[in-house]
Amino acid sequence: MDVNSVNSASSTARTYESAYKKQAPKTEEKDTAAKKPESGAVYEPSSKADRSAIVARLKADAEQRTAQMRTMVESMMKNQGQQIGNADSMWRFLAGGNFTVTAAAKAQAQEAISEDGYWGVKQTSERIVEFAKALTGGDASKAEEMRAAFEKGFKQATKSWGKDLPSISNQTYDAVMKGFDEWVGKTEA
């Protein structure tokens, strides 16, 4: 880099700075600056409509992603001459492990359940806890009710699967329980 270009840049910066300092602020700008509150953050409690929007967004996202997964599984099953009657049989089919997958489907599934994937432990557990908070308006006194609902859903998922769920499901379960604990302020020693 040329020394002259550095000197030129410094000179230009000084010129702008001195020109800016010479301009007197307008009276209107002084008045607004004086009227600004000292605190930059203002607490505004969320309304039920805000929570409804969050819940609707979470539901729509989950439905879209579930539909994507279902389409992938159905395609895989059709390629193998299998038919699917309902959601429970799809999960039992997958749990049975009596199928083959294309390299592309395998890569897509591995990405989806990876550490940073949509169906990975971290994102899934965060979505579940966020959903519970949105449903309760963040009321920690209702966390145990949400925990019980989650546990009930986990048992139903295990029943639909037809046997013990894969380890990633158990890791997600543990992460959700930790999320509920953090929500209500419980911490492990």
C-alpha atoms as one frame of an Amber mdcrd trajectory, in Angstrom:
protein
   0.000   0.000   0.000   1.296   3.455  -0.889   2.054   5.861   1.980   0.436
   8.689   0.022  -2.885   6.841  -0.117  -2.824   6.385   3.678  -2.063  10.079
   4.187  -4.808  10.979   1.720  -7.346   8.824   3.564  -6.379  10.364   6.902
  -6.673  13.849   5.466 -10.104  13.106   4.017 -11.301  11.722   7.356 -10.080
  14.862   9.178 -11.826  17.067   6.627 -15.161  15.288   7.147 -14.712  15.323
  10.893 -13.998  19.064  11.038 -16.854  19.851   8.657 -19.224  17.797  10.788
 -18.139  19.488  14.015 -18.607  22.956  12.479 -22.248  22.307  11.650 -24.494
  23.352  14.480 -27.183  20.833  15.327 -30.692  21.936  14.510 -32.868  23.038
  17.400 -35.349  20.251  16.682 -32.591  17.644  16.974 -31.495  19.109  20.332
 -35.063  18.917  21.650 -35.528  15.279  20.614 -32.187  14.302  22.091 -33.178
  15.914  25.386 -36.534  14.104  25.434 -35.094  10.598  24.919 -35.436   8.346
  27.940 -32.227   7.318  29.649 -33.046   3.617  29.449 -32.808   1.967  26.051
 -35.025  -1.006  26.877 -38.692  -0.824  27.729 -40.508  -3.911  28.979 -43.721
  -4.606  27.168 -45.419  -7.849  28.156 -46.421 -10.066  25.274 -50.063 -10.306
  24.455 -52.039 -13.459  23.845 -52.013 -12.565  20.145 -48.184 -12.578  20.200
 -48.167 -16.057  21.757 -50.778 -17.248  19.268 -48.565 -16.092  16.423 -45.582
 -17.965  17.885 -47.643 -21.114  18.366 -49.033 -20.862  14.829 -45.528 -20.376
  13.412 -44.177 -23.370  15.334 -47.101 -25.557  14.259 -46.786 -24.561  10.606
 -43.045 -25.200  10.643 -43.485 -28.604  12.286 -46.229 -29.578   9.836 -44.098
 -28.565   6.857 -41.037 -30.470   8.082 -43.108 -33.521   8.996 -44.690 -33.489
   5.539 -41.204 -33.359   3.991 -40.091 -36.356   6.042 -43.275 -38.257   5.291
 -42.852 -37.638   1.553 -39.274 -38.908   1.715 -40.322 -42.066   3.595 -43.298
 -42.683   1.301 -41.071 -42.346  -1.734 -38.594 -44.777  -0.231 -41.387 -47.244
   0.563 -42.931 -46.982  -2.912 -39.558 -47.721  -4.485 -39.511 -50.932  -2.460
 -43.086 -51.898  -3.298 -44.427 -51.101   0.179 -47.692 -49.303   0.899 -48.450
 -47.149   3.891 -51.859 -47.095   5.509 -51.446 -44.613   8.344 -48.829 -42.773
  10.339 -48.441 -45.516  12.956 -47.601 -48.113  10.334 -45.031 -45.742   8.824
 -43.230 -45.491  12.169 -43.449 -49.246  12.735 -42.095 -49.814   9.217 -39.112
 -47.579   9.975 -38.584 -49.171  13.391 -38.514 -52.595  11.753 -35.465 -51.610
   9.737 -36.429 -53.915   6.873 -35.781 -51.432   4.092 -33.020 -49.963   2.001
 -32.286 -46.312   1.457 -30.717 -44.425  -1.394 -27.470 -42.613  -0.728 -29.255
 -39.280  -1.248 -32.033 -40.144   1.241 -29.478 -41.349   3.771 -27.450 -38.150
   3.441 -30.601 -36.029   3.792 -31.674 -37.948   6.908 -28.208 -37.746   8.472
 -28.117 -33.996   7.879 -31.602 -33.608   9.398 -30.622 -35.377  12.636 -27.107
 -33.956  12.854 -26.066 -31.729  15.735 -27.158 -28.617  13.824 -30.002 -30.307
  11.922 -33.679 -29.440  12.194 -34.489 -32.843  13.754 -31.272 -32.886  15.835
 -31.336 -32.953  19.629 -30.618 -29.262  20.151 -33.124 -27.745  17.730 -35.876
 -30.237  18.507 -35.589 -29.829  22.280 -35.462 -26.031  21.949 -38.606 -26.061
  19.780 -40.467 -28.215  22.279 -39.599 -25.973  25.236 -40.303 -22.818  23.172
 -43.694 -24.264  22.222 -44.488 -25.004  25.880 -43.501 -21.471  26.876 -45.606
 -19.984  24.080 -48.635 -22.019  25.142 -48.315 -20.839  28.754 -47.234 -17.291
  28.029 -43.916 -18.076  29.698 -45.622 -18.797  33.033 -43.098 -21.017  34.841
 -45.802 -22.177  37.262 -47.298 -24.152  34.357 -43.995 -25.789  33.384 -44.756
 -28.998  35.277 -48.061 -29.327  33.418 -46.172 -28.918  30.132 -43.563 -31.447
  31.287 -46.308 -33.982  31.997 -47.831 -33.377  28.552 -44.427 -33.897  26.939
 -43.866 -37.132  28.871 -47.299 -38.381  27.765 -46.476 -37.550  24.142 -43.114
 -39.301  24.402 -44.835 -42.464  25.675 -47.315 -42.279  22.781 -44.448 -41.897
  20.297 -42.743 -44.951  21.809 -45.982 -46.908  21.450 -46.347 -45.817  17.789
 -42.734 -46.814  17.125 -43.500 -50.272  18.522 -40.348 -50.639  20.587 -37.759
 -48.464  22.336 -37.109 -45.265  20.432 -33.674 -44.641  18.905 -30.997 -43.107
  21.136 -31.406 -39.666  19.518 -34.975 -39.613  20.836 -33.774 -40.362  24.364
 -31.105 -37.665  24.069 -33.826 -35.233  22.962 -36.002 -36.311  25.901 -33.145
 -35.552  28.311 -32.503 -32.161  26.667 -36.194 -31.236  26.929 -36.268 -32.204
  30.616 -33.187 -30.041  31.165 -34.947 -27.199  29.323 -37.973 -27.499  31.608
 -35.659 -27.544  34.649 -33.905 -24.381  33.465 -37.275 -22.736  32.791 -38.432
 -23.237  36.374 -35.000 -22.463  37.798 -33.992 -25.946  38.894 -30.329 -26.711
  38.455 -28.288 -29.806  39.155 -25.392 -29.617  41.568
